[in-house]
Amino acid sequence: MRKIYLFCFFVVLNGLFAQKKDKLYPVAVYEKVWQEKNSDTRLKMIKSIWLEDSTFEDPSASIKGIAAFNNVINEFYKKNPDAVLTSGPKIVKDNYVTWEWKVLDSKNNLVLAGRDFARLNGKGQVSKIIGFWDKGATLSEADVLKNLEADNLKVVAKYYESIFKTRDFDTLGTLVADGAVYNQATGLPYGGTYVGFSEWTKMFTKSAEFFDLQIEKEPVYFSDASKNEIIMYFTISCKSKKSGKTMSVPISEHIDLKDGKITAVRSFYYDTKQFAEFLKSKK
């Protein structure tokens, strides 16, 4: 008997979950509508959940009908062409649903945030949407750090390419902050501390007198956005201009950044002494 009651309980429970899922269907489509940037495709989606007497209200518009709602979204994307919508969990009570949302741009910066309230008609369609904007909304600390890490990684990847692949010092100069410090291993013929990008270029030019290089292993990046620091580990194959010999050289560079610019670089070699001897050797 207990098994029968338990079975019935789960049947009822599953039924409730199914009803909630079905009830949220128009809300799920509504969110996809906002994510669709093609007006014609979006209009077809709107027609599946929106009626001519369905209404939408927020601080930017107060409209009724299918075409009018589509025009609201068209205007939004004219102002925010790279916008991306994210939304939070849904709270359901009877035929009402509410949830928080955020709009981010292509760089994950916060454009707008708020909360929507939806009234459903119980037939798979939306009767009314009321949207409230939260002008004081900010990204969470975790999101801020995530965005910072992504931006920093882009800067360091371009730095690596400019030095070790393209030798494009013009591009490199745009990545380096005024007064940035480059600490090169003191045991090397071009070792020392270089302050300012003009001094960096002198160091790079001097290093090129000793060897030619090829990339042996592409870099692996380790990031700590809370410290604005990225560690880059890679391997180059060096051919000495004095001896003609080649040597595999693992390198780790610790890079500090601020406001999207590199402020300091510290280079570390697997065996600095061996590399220095290799560069000086004439045999």
C-alpha positions in Angstrom: 0.0 0.0 0.0 2.8 2.4 0.8 4.4 1.7 -2.6 1.1 2.7 -4.2 0.9 5.9 -2.2 4.5 6.7 -3.0 3.9 6.1 -6.7 0.8 8.3 -6.8 2.8 11.0 -5.0 5.5 11.0 -7.6 2.9 11.0 -10.4 1.3 14.1 -8.9 4.7 15.7 -8.3 5.8 15.1 -11.9 2.5 16.5 -13.1 3.0 19.7 -11.2 6.5 20.1 -12.6 5.2 19.5 -16.1 2.5 22.1 -15.6 5.1 24.6 -14.5 7.3 23.8 -17.4 4.4 24.2 -19.9 3.4 27.5 -18.2 6.9 28.9 -18.7 6.9 28.0 -22.4 5.8 31.5 -23.5 8.3 33.1 -21.2 11.1 31.0 -22.7 10.0 32.0 -26.2 9.7 35.6 -25.1 13.4 35.6 -24.1 14.4 34.0 -27.4 12.5 36.7 -29.1 14.7 39.3 -27.4 17.8 37.4 -28.4 16.8 37.2 -32.1 18.3 40.0 -34.1 16.7 39.3 -37.5 13.4 41.2 -37.5 11.5 38.8 -39.9 12.5 35.7 -37.9 11.7 37.4 -34.7 8.2 38.4 -35.9 7.3 34.8 -36.6 8.4 33.9 -33.0 6.4 36.7 -31.5 3.2 35.6 -33.3 3.5 32.2 -31.5 3.1 33.8 -28.0 1.8 37.3 -28.6 -1.8 38.5 -29.4 -2.9 41.8 -30.9 -4.2 42.9 -27.5 -1.0 41.8 -25.7 0.8 44.7 -24.1 4.3 45.6 -23.3 5.4 48.5 -20.9 8.8 49.6 -19.7 10.5 53.0 -19.3 11.1 53.2 -23.1 7.8 52.2 -24.5 4.1 51.4 -23.9 2.6 49.4 -26.8 0.0 46.9 -27.9 0.1 44.3 -30.6 2.5 42.1 -32.5 4.1 44.5 -34.9 4.5 47.2 -32.3 6.3 44.8 -30.0 8.7 43.8 -32.8 9.4 47.5 -33.5 10.4 48.0 -29.8 13.0 45.3 -30.1 14.2 46.7 -33.5 14.8 50.1 -31.9 16.6 48.5 -29.1 19.1 46.8 -31.4 19.6 50.0 -33.4 21.0 51.5 -30.2 22.7 48.3 -28.9 23.7 46.2 -31.9 26.0 43.9 -29.9 23.7 43.4 -26.9 23.4 40.0 -25.2 20.5 39.1 -22.9 21.0 37.0 -19.8 18.3 36.2 -17.3 17.8 34.7 -13.8 15.5 32.1 -12.3 11.8 32.4 -12.7 9.3 32.9 -9.9 5.8 31.6 -10.8 2.5 32.3 -9.0 -0.7 31.4 -10.7 -0.5 33.0 -14.2 2.2 35.4 -13.2 5.9 35.1 -13.7 8.8 37.4 -12.7 12.5 37.3 -13.2 15.6 39.5 -13.2 17.6 40.1 -16.4 20.8 41.8 -17.6 21.9 43.1 -21.0 25.6 43.0 -21.7 27.6 44.2 -24.7 30.2 42.3 -26.7 32.9 43.1 -24.1 30.6 41.9 -21.2 30.1 45.4 -19.9 26.7 46.0 -18.3 24.3 47.9 -20.6 21.1 47.6 -18.6 19.5 45.5 -15.9 16.0 45.1 -14.5 13.1 42.9 -13.7 10.2 41.8 -15.8 6.7 40.8 -14.7 4.6 38.7 -17.1 0.9 37.9 -17.0 0.1 34.7 -19.0 -3.3 33.8 -20.4 -3.1 30.1 -19.5 -3.2 29.2 -23.2 0.5 29.4 -24.0 0.5 33.1 -24.7 1.6 36.4 -23.0 -1.1 38.9 -22.1 1.1 41.6 -20.6 4.7 42.3 -19.8 5.8 45.1 -17.5 9.5 45.8 -17.3 11.3 47.8 -14.6 14.9 49.1 -15.1 17.4 49.0 -12.3 19.6 52.0 -13.1 21.8 51.3 -10.1 22.6 47.8 -11.2 26.3 46.7 -11.4 28.1 43.5 -12.4 29.0 41.2 -9.6 32.7 41.1 -8.5 33.1 37.7 -10.1 31.8 39.1 -13.4 34.0 42.1 -13.2 37.1 39.9 -12.6 36.0 37.6 -15.5 35.8 40.5 -17.9 39.1 41.9 -16.7 40.8 38.6 -17.2 39.4 38.3 -20.7 40.6 41.8 -21.6 44.0 41.2 -20.1 44.5 37.9 -21.9 43.8 39.7 -25.2 46.4 42.3 -24.5 49.0 39.7 -23.5 48.3 37.5 -26.5 48.8 40.5 -28.8 52.0 41.4 -26.9 53.3 37.9 -27.5 52.5 38.0 -31.2 54.0 41.4 -31.7 57.4 40.4 -30.1 57.9 36.8 -31.0 56.0 36.4 -34.3 55.5 39.7 -36.3 58.2 41.9 -34.6 55.6 44.7 -34.9 57.0 47.3 -32.5 54.3 49.8 -33.5 51.5 47.6 -32.3 53.6 46.6 -29.3 54.0 50.3 -28.3 50.2 50.7 -28.1 50.0 47.9 -25.5 52.7 49.3 -23.1 52.0 51.9 -20.4 54.2 55.0 -20.0 57.1 54.2 -17.7 56.5 50.4 -18.0 59.4 48.3 -16.6 61.0 45.3 -18.3 63.2 43.2 -16.0 65.4 41.0 -18.2 67.6 38.3 -16.6 70.8 40.0 -15.5 73.0 37.1 -16.6 72.2 37.6 -20.3 74.3 39.9 -22.5 71.2 42.2 -22.8 70.0 41.7 -19.3 69.0 44.5 -16.9 66.1 46.8 -16.1 64.5 48.8 -18.9 62.1 51.6 -18.1 59.8 53.0 -20.8 59.0 51.6 -24.2 61.9 53.3 -26.0 64.3 51.4 -23.7 62.4 48.2 -24.3 63.1 48.5 -28.0 66.8 49.0 -27.4 66.8 45.7 -25.4 64.9 43.9 -28.1 67.3 45.2 -30.8 70.3 44.2 -28.8 68.9 40.7 -28.1 68.5 40.2 -31.9 72.2 40.6 -32.3 72.8 37.3 -30.5 70.2 34.9 -31.9 67.4 34.1 -34.3 64.3 32.4 -32.9 61.4 30.2 -33.8 58.4 29.3 -31.7 58.8 25.7 -30.4 55.8 25.6 -28.1 52.9 28.2 -28.1 52.3 29.9 -24.8 50.1 28.6 -21.9 48.5 31.4 -19.9 47.9 31.6 -16.2 45.8 34.5 -14.9 45.0 36.2 -11.6 42.6 39.0 -12.4 42.4 40.1 -8.8 46.1 41.0 -9.1 46.0 42.2 -12.7 48.7 39.6 -13.5 49.2 37.1 -16.2 51.9 34.4 -16.4 52.9 33.2 -19.8 54.9 30.0 -20.3 56.3 29.1 -23.7 59.4 27.7 -25.5 61.5 29.1 -28.2 64.2 27.5 -30.4 67.2 29.8 -30.6 70.0 29.7 -33.2 73.1 31.5 -32.0 74.5 34.0 -34.5 78.0 33.4 -33.2 78.2 29.6 -33.2 75.3 28.6 -35.4 74.2 26.1 -32.7 70.5 25.8 -31.7 69.0 25.6 -28.2 65.6 25.0 -26.9 64.7 27.7 -24.3 61.7 27.5 -22.0 60.6 31.0 -20.8 58.2 32.2 -18.3 57.1 35.9 -18.4 55.2 37.5 -15.5 53.2 40.4 -16.8 51.5 43.1 -14.8 48.6 45.2 -16.3 46.6 48.2 -15.4 43.8 49.8 -17.4 44.4 47.6 -20.4 48.1 48.4 -20.6 51.2 46.4 -19.7 53.0 48.0 -16.8 55.8 45.5 -16.1 57.3 42.3 -17.5 59.7 39.9 -15.6 61.4 37.2 -17.7 62.5 33.9 -16.2 64.5 31.2 -18.0 64.8 27.5 -17.3 68.6 27.8 -17.1 69.7 31.4 -17.5 73.4 30.6 -17.0 73.4 27.9 -19.7 71.5 30.2 -22.1 74.0 33.0 -21.5 76.9 30.7 -22.2 75.2 29.5 -25.4 74.8 33.1 -26.6 78.5 34.0 -25.9 80.0 30.7 -27.3 81.8 31.0 -30.6 82.1 27.3 -31.2 
